[in-house]
Amino acid sequence: MTDSLTALVVGASGGIGLAITQELLQEPGVQRIYATYRNSDHAAALLAMDDERLQTLKVNITSADDLQSLAASIRADQGHPDFVINCAGLLHLSDP
């Protein structure tokens, strides 16, 4: 991995997204990680991570306003992701 990479992990509060975030924090070439979560009640492990390279952001990816805020936050931080990993999704739909 090259030096000074920036990553955006969408859906980093648990499962695959949390594991990827943890792995990225082990990589010395990763300078910055933006990790999103939707619900702070389910993001305790992510929010407990203590690393100056990690910036957690509360984002509901189904909200256009939240996505605009995410982009604005990254721009304000002078960041631009070298890669984006989307781990947000829906596993099950309840029957109507």
Biopython code that builds the backbone (N, CA, C, O; Angstrom):
import numpy as np
from Bio.PDB.StructureBuilder import StructureBuilder

atoms = [
    (1, "MET", "N", (0.850, -1.170, 0.000)),
    (1, "MET", "CA", (0.000, 0.000, 0.000)),
    (1, "MET", "C", (0.904, 1.243, 0.000)),
    (1, "MET", "O", (1.903, 1.295, 0.717)),
    (2, "THR", "N", (0.539, 2.234, -0.809)),
    (2, "THR", "CA", (1.344, 3.442, -0.867)),
    (2, "THR", "C", (1.052, 4.344, 0.317)),
    (2, "THR", "O", (0.049, 4.171, 1.010)),
    (3, "ASP", "N", (1.932, 5.305, 0.544)),
    (3, "ASP", "CA", (1.783, 6.222, 1.677)),
    (3, "ASP", "C", (0.663, 7.220, 1.444)),
    (3, "ASP", "O", (0.324, 7.545, 0.306)),
    (4, "SER", "N", (0.099, 7.695, 2.538)),
    (4, "SER", "CA", (-0.848, 8.805, 2.568)),
    (4, "SER", "C", (-2.167, 8.542, 1.861)),
    (4, "SER", "O", (-2.709, 9.438, 1.214)),
    (5, "LEU", "N", (-2.681, 7.350, 1.972)),
    (5, "LEU", "CA", (-3.988, 7.054, 1.403)),
    (5, "LEU", "C", (-5.091, 7.514, 2.343)),
    (5, "LEU", "O", (-4.930, 7.516, 3.564)),
    (6, "THR", "N", (-6.209, 7.901, 1.751)),
    (6, "THR", "CA", (-7.395, 8.290, 2.499)),
    (6, "THR", "C", (-8.534, 7.377, 2.078)),
    (6, "THR", "O", (-8.755, 7.148, 0.889)),
    (7, "ALA", "N", (-9.262, 6.853, 3.076)),
    (7, "ALA", "CA", (-10.357, 5.933, 2.806)),
    (7, "ALA", "C", (-11.661, 6.471, 3.370)),
    (7, "ALA", "O", (-11.677, 7.178, 4.377)),
    (8, "LEU", "N", (-12.751, 6.124, 2.702)),
    (8, "LEU", "CA", (-14.092, 6.369, 3.207)),
    (8, "LEU", "C", (-14.765, 5.010, 3.325)),
    (8, "LEU", "O", (-14.935, 4.306, 2.330)),
    (9, "VAL", "N", (-15.148, 4.640, 4.550)),
    (9, "VAL", "CA", (-15.852, 3.385, 4.785)),
    (9, "VAL", "C", (-17.282, 3.745, 5.169)),
    (9, "VAL", "O", (-17.525, 4.311, 6.235)),
    (10, "VAL", "N", (-18.215, 3.415, 4.303)),
    (10, "VAL", "CA", (-19.630, 3.691, 4.539)),
    (10, "VAL", "C", (-20.236, 2.462, 5.202)),
    (10, "VAL", "O", (-20.126, 1.351, 4.684)),
    (11, "GLY", "N", (-20.874, 2.665, 6.347)),
    (11, "GLY", "CA", (-21.444, 1.539, 7.079)),
    (11, "GLY", "C", (-20.402, 0.845, 7.929)),
    (11, "GLY", "O", (-20.268, -0.378, 7.883)),
    (12, "ALA", "N", (-19.659, 1.625, 8.711)),
    (12, "ALA", "CA", (-18.531, 1.101, 9.475)),
    (12, "ALA", "C", (-18.873, 0.743, 10.916)),
    (12, "ALA", "O", (-17.975, 0.459, 11.709)),
    (13, "SER", "N", (-20.149, 0.752, 11.265)),
    (13, "SER", "CA", (-20.507, 0.552, 12.672)),
    (13, "SER", "C", (-20.473, -0.897, 13.132)),
    (13, "SER", "O", (-20.469, -1.157, 14.335)),
    (14, "GLY", "N", (-20.448, -1.829, 12.219)),
    (14, "GLY", "CA", (-20.434, -3.226, 12.629)),
    (14, "GLY", "C", (-20.109, -4.142, 11.481)),
    (14, "GLY", "O", (-19.970, -3.700, 10.341)),
    (15, "GLY", "N", (-19.988, -5.404, 11.775)),
    (15, "GLY", "CA", (-19.769, -6.426, 10.753)),
    (15, "GLY", "C", (-18.569, -6.154, 9.877)),
    (15, "GLY", "O", (-17.479, -5.843, 10.357)),
    (16, "ILE", "N", (-18.795, -6.278, 8.578)),
    (16, "ILE", "CA", (-17.723, -6.135, 7.599)),
    (16, "ILE", "C", (-17.129, -4.727, 7.626)),
    (16, "ILE", "O", (-15.909, -4.572, 7.557)),
    (17, "GLY", "N", (-17.976, -3.700, 7.725)),
    (17, "GLY", "CA", (-17.475, -2.321, 7.732)),
    (17, "GLY", "C", (-16.569, -2.034, 8.910)),
    (17, "GLY", "O", (-15.546, -1.365, 8.761)),
    (18, "LEU", "N", (-16.933, -2.535, 10.082)),
    (18, "LEU", "CA", (-16.096, -2.347, 11.270)),
    (18, "LEU", "C", (-14.780, -3.097, 11.114)),
    (18, "LEU", "O", (-13.720, -2.568, 11.449)),
    (19, "ALA", "N", (-14.839, -4.325, 10.607)),
    (19, "ALA", "CA", (-13.623, -5.118, 10.410)),
    (19, "ALA", "C", (-12.686, -4.457, 9.404)),
    (19, "ALA", "O", (-11.472, -4.440, 9.604)),
    (20, "ILE", "N", (-13.242, -3.917, 8.332)),
    (20, "ILE", "CA", (-12.407, -3.226, 7.341)),
    (20, "ILE", "C", (-11.767, -1.991, 7.961)),
    (20, "ILE", "O", (-10.587, -1.722, 7.736)),
    (21, "THR", "N", (-12.534, -1.246, 8.734)),
    (21, "THR", "CA", (-11.988, -0.056, 9.404)),
    (21, "THR", "C", (-10.840, -0.449, 10.335)),
    (21, "THR", "O", (-9.800, 0.210, 10.351)),
    (22, "GLN", "N", (-11.025, -1.503, 11.098)),
    (22, "GLN", "CA", (-9.965, -1.983, 11.993)),
    (22, "GLN", "C", (-8.714, -2.377, 11.211)),
    (22, "GLN", "O", (-7.595, -2.071, 11.622)),
    (23, "GLU", "N", (-8.909, -3.050, 10.094)),
    (23, "GLU", "CA", (-7.769, -3.457, 9.266)),
    (23, "GLU", "C", (-7.054, -2.243, 8.664)),
    (23, "GLU", "O", (-5.825, -2.200, 8.623)),
    (24, "LEU", "N", (-7.823, -1.267, 8.201)),
    (24, "LEU", "CA", (-7.207, -0.058, 7.637)),
    (24, "LEU", "C", (-6.368, 0.679, 8.676)),
    (24, "LEU", "O", (-5.340, 1.272, 8.347)),
    (25, "LEU", "N", (-6.810, 0.640, 9.928)),
    (25, "LEU", "CA", (-6.042, 1.296, 10.994)),
    (25, "LEU", "C", (-4.723, 0.590, 11.268)),
    (25, "LEU", "O", (-3.834, 1.164, 11.896)),
    (26, "GLN", "N", (-4.585, -0.654, 10.804)),
    (26, "GLN", "CA", (-3.328, -1.392, 10.961)),
    (26, "GLN", "C", (-2.328, -1.071, 9.850)),
    (26, "GLN", "O", (-1.157, -1.441, 9.930)),
    (27, "GLU", "N", (-2.801, -0.382, 8.823)),
    (27, "GLU", "CA", (-1.961, -0.057, 7.669)),
    (27, "GLU", "C", (-1.278, 1.298, 7.865)),
    (27, "GLU", "O", (-1.963, 2.319, 7.931)),
    (28, "PRO", "N", (0.049, 1.332, 7.960)),
    (28, "PRO", "CA", (0.737, 2.605, 8.170)),
    (28, "PRO", "C", (0.602, 3.580, 7.003)),
    (28, "PRO", "O", (0.784, 4.784, 7.185)),
    (29, "GLY", "N", (0.286, 3.079, 5.805)),
    (29, "GLY", "CA", (0.140, 3.950, 4.645)),
    (29, "GLY", "C", (-1.196, 4.668, 4.575)),
    (29, "GLY", "O", (-1.386, 5.543, 3.730)),
    (30, "VAL", "N", (-2.119, 4.311, 5.450)),
    (30, "VAL", "CA", (-3.419, 4.971, 5.468)),
    (30, "VAL", "C", (-3.341, 6.155, 6.426)),
    (30, "VAL", "O", (-3.186, 5.991, 7.636)),
    (31, "GLN", "N", (-3.451, 7.333, 5.860)),
    (31, "GLN", "CA", (-3.299, 8.571, 6.628)),
    (31, "GLN", "C", (-4.606, 9.002, 7.282)),
    (31, "GLN", "O", (-4.595, 9.564, 8.377)),
    (32, "ARG", "N", (-5.745, 8.739, 6.611)),
    (32, "ARG", "CA", (-7.027, 9.225, 7.102)),
    (32, "ARG", "C", (-8.120, 8.225, 6.740)),
    (32, "ARG", "O", (-8.148, 7.680, 5.636)),
    (33, "ILE", "N", (-9.020, 7.995, 7.699)),
    (33, "ILE", "CA", (-10.177, 7.138, 7.454)),
    (33, "ILE", "C", (-11.414, 7.885, 7.914)),
    (33, "ILE", "O", (-11.524, 8.283, 9.074)),
    (34, "TYR", "N", (-12.343, 8.070, 6.989)),
    (34, "TYR", "CA", (-13.664, 8.595, 7.304)),
    (34, "TYR", "C", (-14.568, 7.372, 7.410)),
    (34, "TYR", "O", (-14.710, 6.622, 6.444)),
    (35, "ALA", "N", (-15.178, 7.166, 8.567)),
    (35, "ALA", "CA", (-16.015, 5.991, 8.795)),
    (35, "ALA", "C", (-17.410, 6.449, 9.191)),
    (35, "ALA", "O", (-17.583, 7.193, 10.156)),
    (36, "THR", "N", (-18.399, 5.997, 8.438)),
    (36, "THR", "CA", (-19.759, 6.442, 8.712)),
    (36, "THR", "C", (-20.543, 5.396, 9.487)),
    (36, "THR", "O", (-20.280, 4.197, 9.406)),
    (37, "TYR", "N", (-21.506, 5.889, 10.234)),
    (37, "TYR", "CA", (-22.446, 5.044, 10.954)),
    (37, "TYR", "C", (-23.802, 5.732, 10.916)),
    (37, "TYR", "O", (-23.883, 6.953, 10.779)),
    (38, "ARG", "N", (-24.871, 4.942, 11.037)),
    (38, "ARG", "CA", (-26.215, 5.504, 10.980)),
    (38, "ARG", "C", (-26.805, 5.720, 12.360)),
    (38, "ARG", "O", (-27.501, 6.709, 12.591)),
    (39, "ASN", "N", (-26.534, 4.805, 13.281)),
    (39, "ASN", "CA", (-27.155, 4.833, 14.591)),
    (39, "ASN", "C", (-26.080, 4.690, 15.664)),
    (39, "ASN", "O", (-25.390, 3.672, 15.720)),
    (40, "SER", "N", (-25.937, 5.695, 16.506)),
    (40, "SER", "CA", (-24.886, 5.650, 17.527)),
    (40, "SER", "C", (-25.115, 4.533, 18.541)),
    (40, "SER", "O", (-24.163, 4.065, 19.165)),
    (41, "ASP", "N", (-26.364, 4.098, 18.713)),
    (41, "ASP", "CA", (-26.644, 2.986, 19.634)),
    (41, "ASP", "C", (-26.007, 1.685, 19.157)),
    (41, "ASP", "O", (-25.743, 0.792, 19.962)),
    (42, "HIS", "N", (-25.759, 1.573, 17.853)),
    (42, "HIS", "CA", (-25.167, 0.358, 17.300)),
    (42, "HIS", "C", (-23.720, 0.559, 16.848)),
    (42, "HIS", "O", (-23.157, -0.292, 16.159)),
    (43, "ALA", "N", (-23.129, 1.675, 17.234)),
    (43, "ALA", "CA", (-21.778, 1.991, 16.763)),
    (43, "ALA", "C", (-20.764, 2.113, 17.898)),
    (43, "ALA", "O", (-19.727, 2.757, 17.736)),
    (44, "ALA", "N", (-21.051, 1.505, 19.034)),
    (44, "ALA", "CA", (-20.182, 1.659, 20.202)),
    (44, "ALA", "C", (-18.738, 1.255, 19.920)),
    (44, "ALA", "O", (-17.810, 1.955, 20.326)),
    (45, "ALA", "N", (-18.541, 0.144, 19.234)),
    (45, "ALA", "CA", (-17.175, -0.323, 18.966)),
    (45, "ALA", "C", (-16.427, 0.662, 18.063)),
    (45, "ALA", "O", (-15.251, 0.949, 18.286)),
    (46, "LEU", "N", (-17.114, 1.170, 17.054)),
    (46, "LEU", "CA", (-16.494, 2.153, 16.154)),
    (46, "LEU", "C", (-16.171, 3.435, 16.903)),
    (46, "LEU", "O", (-15.065, 3.964, 16.791)),
    (47, "LEU", "N", (-17.128, 3.930, 17.661)),
    (47, "LEU", "CA", (-16.942, 5.199, 18.366)),
    (47, "LEU", "C", (-15.906, 5.103, 19.487)),
    (47, "LEU", "O", (-15.369, 6.121, 19.922)),
    (48, "ALA", "N", (-15.625, 3.898, 19.950)),
    (48, "ALA", "CA", (-14.623, 3.700, 21.001)),
    (48, "ALA", "C", (-13.195, 3.648, 20.464)),
    (48, "ALA", "O", (-12.240, 3.721, 21.238)),
    (49, "MET", "N", (-13.043, 3.524, 19.158)),
    (49, "MET", "CA", (-11.699, 3.454, 18.571)),
    (49, "MET", "C", (-10.981, 4.784, 18.774)),
    (49, "MET", "O", (-11.530, 5.854, 18.513)),
    (50, "ASP", "N", (-9.761, 4.690, 19.237)),
    (50, "ASP", "CA", (-8.979, 5.888, 19.532)),
    (50, "ASP", "C", (-7.766, 5.940, 18.609)),
    (50, "ASP", "O", (-6.719, 5.360, 18.897)),
    (51, "ASP", "N", (-7.929, 6.636, 17.511)),
    (51, "ASP", "CA", (-6.842, 6.801, 16.550)),
    (51, "ASP", "C", (-7.040, 8.144, 15.866)),
    (51, "ASP", "O", (-8.116, 8.418, 15.335)),
    (52, "GLU", "N", (-6.025, 8.972, 15.876)),
    (52, "GLU", "CA", (-6.155, 10.319, 15.313)),
    (52, "GLU", "C", (-6.436, 10.322, 13.816)),
    (52, "GLU", "O", (-6.880, 11.335, 13.274)),
    (53, "ARG", "N", (-6.187, 9.213, 13.149)),
    (53, "ARG", "CA", (-6.459, 9.131, 11.706)),
    (53, "ARG", "C", (-7.928, 8.862, 11.400)),
    (53, "ARG", "O", (-8.363, 9.013, 10.258)),
    (54, "LEU", "N", (-8.687, 8.468, 12.406)),
    (54, "LEU", "CA", (-10.082, 8.070, 12.217)),
    (54, "LEU", "C", (-11.025, 9.222, 12.521)),
    (54, "LEU", "O", (-10.960, 9.834, 13.587)),
    (55, "GLN", "N", (-11.901, 9.508, 11.568)),
    (55, "GLN", "CA", (-12.971, 10.481, 11.793)),
    (55, "GLN", "C", (-14.292, 9.767, 11.558)),
    (55, "GLN", "O", (-14.562, 9.290, 10.455)),
    (56, "THR", "N", (-15.116, 9.694, 12.601)),
    (56, "THR", "CA", (-16.419, 9.049, 12.480)),
    (56, "THR", "C", (-17.469, 10.105, 12.169)),
    (56, "THR", "O", (-17.429, 11.220, 12.688)),
    (57, "LEU", "N", (-18.406, 9.728, 11.312)),
    (57, "LEU", "CA", (-19.439, 10.657, 10.861)),
    (57, "LEU", "C", (-20.789, 9.951, 10.856)),
    (57, "LEU", "O", (-20.928, 8.873, 10.278)),
    (58, "LYS", "N", (-21.784, 10.559, 11.500)),
    (58, "LYS", "CA", (-23.132, 10.001, 11.517)),
    (58, "LYS", "C", (-23.816, 10.361, 10.205)),
    (58, "LYS", "O", (-24.022, 11.534, 9.897)),
    (59, "VAL", "N", (-24.163, 9.331, 9.436)),
    (59, "VAL", "CA", (-24.731, 9.544, 8.099)),
    (59, "VAL", "C", (-25.798, 8.482, 7.830)),
    (59, "VAL", "O", (-25.570, 7.288, 8.027)),
    (60, "ASN", "N", (-26.951, 8.936, 7.381)),
    (60, "ASN", "CA", (-27.975, 8.037, 6.858)),
    (60, "ASN", "C", (-27.871, 8.139, 5.340)),
    (60, "ASN", "O", (-28.239, 9.161, 4.761)),
    (61, "ILE", "N", (-27.375, 7.096, 4.698)),
    (61, "ILE", "CA", (-27.099, 7.201, 3.264)),
    (61, "ILE", "C", (-28.353, 7.270, 2.406)),
    (61, "ILE", "O", (-28.261, 7.477, 1.196)),
    (62, "THR", "N", (-29.519, 7.100, 3.010)),
    (62, "THR", "CA", (-30.758, 7.269, 2.252)),
    (62, "THR", "C", (-31.235, 8.717, 2.275)),
    (62, "THR", "O", (-32.266, 9.042, 1.686)),
    (63, "SER", "N", (-30.488, 9.585, 2.952)),
    (63, "SER", "CA", (-30.851, 11.000, 3.056)),
    (63, "SER", "C", (-29.915, 11.845, 2.194)),
    (63, "SER", "O", (-28.702, 11.858, 2.407)),
    (64, "ALA", "N", (-30.488, 12.544, 1.224)),
    (64, "ALA", "CA", (-29.673, 13.419, 0.363)),
    (64, "ALA", "C", (-28.983, 14.492, 1.189)),
    (64, "ALA", "O", (-27.838, 14.841, 0.905)),
    (65, "ASP", "N", (-29.649, 15.017, 2.195)),
    (65, "ASP", "CA", (-29.039, 16.037, 3.054)),
    (65, "ASP", "C", (-27.832, 15.480, 3.799)),
    (65, "ASP", "O", (-26.803, 16.146, 3.908)),
    (66, "ASP", "N", (-27.957, 14.255, 4.313)),
    (66, "ASP", "CA", (-26.825, 13.635, 5.014)),
    (66, "ASP", "C", (-25.649, 13.405, 4.065)),
    (66, "ASP", "O", (-24.495, 13.604, 4.445)),
    (67, "LEU", "N", (-25.936, 12.990, 2.846)),
    (67, "LEU", "CA", (-24.852, 12.766, 1.878)),
    (67, "LEU", "C", (-24.156, 14.071, 1.518)),
    (67, "LEU", "O", (-22.936, 14.098, 1.360)),
    (68, "GLN", "N", (-24.911, 15.143, 1.389)),
    (68, "GLN", "CA", (-24.309, 16.451, 1.126)),
    (68, "GLN", "C", (-23.464, 16.897, 2.314)),
    (68, "GLN", "O", (-22.389, 17.467, 2.131)),
    (69, "SER", "N", (-23.944, 16.641, 3.529)),
    (69, "SER", "CA", (-23.177, 16.986, 4.730)),
    (69, "SER", "C", (-21.890, 16.170, 4.820)),
    (69, "SER", "O", (-20.847, 16.681, 5.228)),
    (70, "LEU", "N", (-21.974, 14.903, 4.436)),
    (70, "LEU", "CA", (-20.782, 14.053, 4.421)),
    (70, "LEU", "C", (-19.736, 14.625, 3.478)),
    (70, "LEU", "O", (-18.570, 14.768, 3.847)),
    (71, "ALA", "N", (-20.153, 14.949, 2.267)),
    (71, "ALA", "CA", (-19.219, 15.519, 1.290)),
    (71, "ALA", "C", (-18.633, 16.834, 1.801)),
    (71, "ALA", "O", (-17.436, 17.079, 1.653)),
    (72, "ALA", "N", (-19.461, 17.669, 2.394)),
    (72, "ALA", "CA", (-18.991, 18.958, 2.916)),
    (72, "ALA", "C", (-18.001, 18.754, 4.062)),
    (72, "ALA", "O", (-17.011, 19.479, 4.158)),
    (73, "SER", "N", (-18.254, 17.785, 4.921)),
    (73, "SER", "CA", (-17.336, 17.507, 6.039)),
    (73, "SER", "C", (-15.972, 17.052, 5.538)),
    (73, "SER", "O", (-14.937, 17.472, 6.056)),
    (74, "ILE", "N", (-15.980, 16.193, 4.530)),
    (74, "ILE", "CA", (-14.712, 15.705, 3.986)),
    (74, "ILE", "C", (-13.961, 16.844, 3.300)),
    (74, "ILE", "O", (-12.750, 16.989, 3.473)),
    (75, "ARG", "N", (-14.686, 17.654, 2.519)),
    (75, "ARG", "CA", (-14.049, 18.811, 1.871)),
    (75, "ARG", "C", (-13.480, 19.781, 2.893)),
    (75, "ARG", "O", (-12.370, 20.284, 2.715)),
    (76, "ALA", "N", (-14.222, 20.049, 3.960)),
    (76, "ALA", "CA", (-13.777, 20.991, 4.995)),
    (76, "ALA", "C", (-12.510, 20.486, 5.682)),
    (76, "ALA", "O", (-11.705, 21.274, 6.181)),
    (77, "ASP", "N", (-12.346, 19.184, 5.702)),
    (77, "ASP", "CA", (-11.165, 18.569, 6.313)),
    (77, "ASP", "C", (-10.007, 18.495, 5.319)),
    (77, "ASP", "O", (-8.964, 17.911, 5.613)),
    (78, "GLN", "N", (-10.199, 19.088, 4.145)),
    (78, "GLN", "CA", (-9.201, 19.055, 3.069)),
    (78, "GLN", "C", (-8.930, 17.638, 2.594)),
    (78, "GLN", "O", (-7.846, 17.333, 2.097)),
    (79, "GLY", "N", (-9.930, 16.776, 2.753)),
    (79, "GLY", "CA", (-9.748, 15.383, 2.355)),
    (79, "GLY", "C", (-10.387, 15.078, 1.028)),
    (79, "GLY", "O", (-11.293, 15.771, 0.564)),
    (80, "HIS", "N", (-9.891, 14.027, 0.436)),
    (80, "HIS", "CA", (-10.556, 13.425, -0.714)),
    (80, "HIS", "C", (-10.163, 11.944, -0.703)),
    (80, "HIS", "O", (-8.983, 11.599, -0.756)),
    (81, "PRO", "N", (-11.168, 11.090, -0.632)),
    (81, "PRO", "CA", (-10.874, 9.659, -0.522)),
    (81, "PRO", "C", (-10.184, 9.109, -1.766)),
    (81, "PRO", "O", (-10.571, 9.403, -2.897)),
    (82, "ASP", "N", (-9.169, 8.316, -1.529)),
    (82, "ASP", "CA", (-8.526, 7.584, -2.621)),
    (82, "ASP", "C", (-9.359, 6.366, -2.986)),
    (82, "ASP", "O", (-9.327, 5.898, -4.124)),
    (83, "PHE", "N", (-10.110, 5.853, -2.008)),
    (83, "PHE", "CA", (-11.030, 4.772, -2.283)),
    (83, "PHE", "C", (-12.185, 4.809, -1.292)),
    (83, "PHE", "O", (-12.058, 5.295, -0.168)),
    (84, "VAL", "N", (-13.321, 4.275, -1.750)),
    (84, "VAL", "CA", (-14.547, 4.225, -0.958)),
    (84, "VAL", "C", (-14.976, 2.768, -0.853)),
    (84, "VAL", "O", (-15.026, 2.050, -1.852)),
    (85, "ILE", "N", (-15.282, 2.345, 0.352)),
    (85, "ILE", "CA", (-15.765, 0.991, 0.581)),
    (85, "ILE", "C", (-17.172, 1.112, 1.151)),
    (85, "ILE", "O", (-17.363, 1.666, 2.233)),
    (86, "ASN", "N", (-18.155, 0.593, 0.420)),
    (86, "ASN", "CA", (-19.541, 0.673, 0.855)),
    (86, "ASN", "C", (-19.951, -0.635, 1.509)),
    (86, "ASN", "O", (-20.061, -1.665, 0.844)),
    (87, "CYS", "N", (-20.174, -0.589, 2.809)),
    (87, "CYS", "CA", (-20.618, -1.771, 3.556)),
    (87, "CYS", "C", (-22.030, -1.582, 4.089)),
    (87, "CYS", "O", (-22.500, -2.381, 4.899)),
    (88, "ALA", "N", (-22.702, -0.544, 3.647)),
    (88, "ALA", "CA", (-24.074, -0.307, 4.091)),
    (88, "ALA", "C", (-25.012, -1.127, 3.222)),
    (88, "ALA", "O", (-24.827, -1.242, 2.010)),
    (89, "GLY", "N", (-26.001, -1.681, 3.854)),
    (89, "GLY", "CA", (-26.951, -2.468, 3.094)),
    (89, "GLY", "C", (-28.062, -2.958, 3.986)),
    (89, "GLY", "O", (-28.108, -2.671, 5.182)),
    (90, "LEU", "N", (-28.939, -3.691, 3.383)),
    (90, "LEU", "CA", (-30.086, -4.232, 4.074)),
    (90, "LEU", "C", (-30.049, -5.740, 3.941)),
    (90, "LEU", "O", (-30.060, -6.274, 2.831)),
    (91, "LEU", "N", (-30.005, -6.422, 5.064)),
    (91, "LEU", "CA", (-29.925, -7.871, 5.042)),
    (91, "LEU", "C", (-31.295, -8.515, 4.863)),
    (91, "LEU", "O", (-31.445, -9.470, 4.101)),
    (92, "HIS", "N", (-32.287, -7.992, 5.564)),
    (92, "HIS", "CA", (-33.624, -8.574, 5.501)),
    (92, "HIS", "C", (-34.675, -7.474, 5.417)),
    (92, "HIS", "O", (-34.535, -6.410, 6.021)),
    (93, "LEU", "N", (-35.698, -7.743, 4.679)),
    (93, "LEU", "CA", (-36.883, -6.883, 4.666)),
    (93, "LEU", "C", (-37.959, -7.577, 5.479)),
    (93, "LEU", "O", (-38.141, -8.788, 5.353)),
    (94, "SER", "N", (-38.667, -6.841, 6.301)),
    (94, "SER", "CA", (-39.777, -7.446, 7.010)),
    (94, "SER", "C", (-40.966, -7.552, 6.067)),
    (94, "SER", "O", (-41.125, -6.733, 5.163)),
    (95, "ASP", "N", (-41.780, -8.541, 6.277)),
    (95, "ASP", "CA", (-42.970, -8.720, 5.447)),
    (95, "ASP", "C", (-43.946, -7.589, 5.710)),
    (95, "ASP", "O", (-44.149, -7.197, 6.860)),
    (96, "PRO", "N", (-44.561, -7.055, 4.642)),
    (96, "PRO", "CA", (-45.505, -5.947, 4.833)),
    (96, "PRO", "C", (-46.768, -6.375, 5.538)),
    (96, "PRO", "O", (-47.655, -5.553, 5.769)),
]
sb = StructureBuilder()
sb.init_structure("model")
sb.init_model(0)
sb.init_chain("A")
sb.init_seg("    ")
for serial, (resi, resn, name, xyz) in enumerate(atoms, 1):
    if name == "N":
        sb.init_residue(resn, " ", resi, " ")
    sb.init_atom(name, np.array(xyz, "f"), 0.0, 1.0, " ", f" {name:<3s}", serial, name[0])
structure = sb.get_structure()
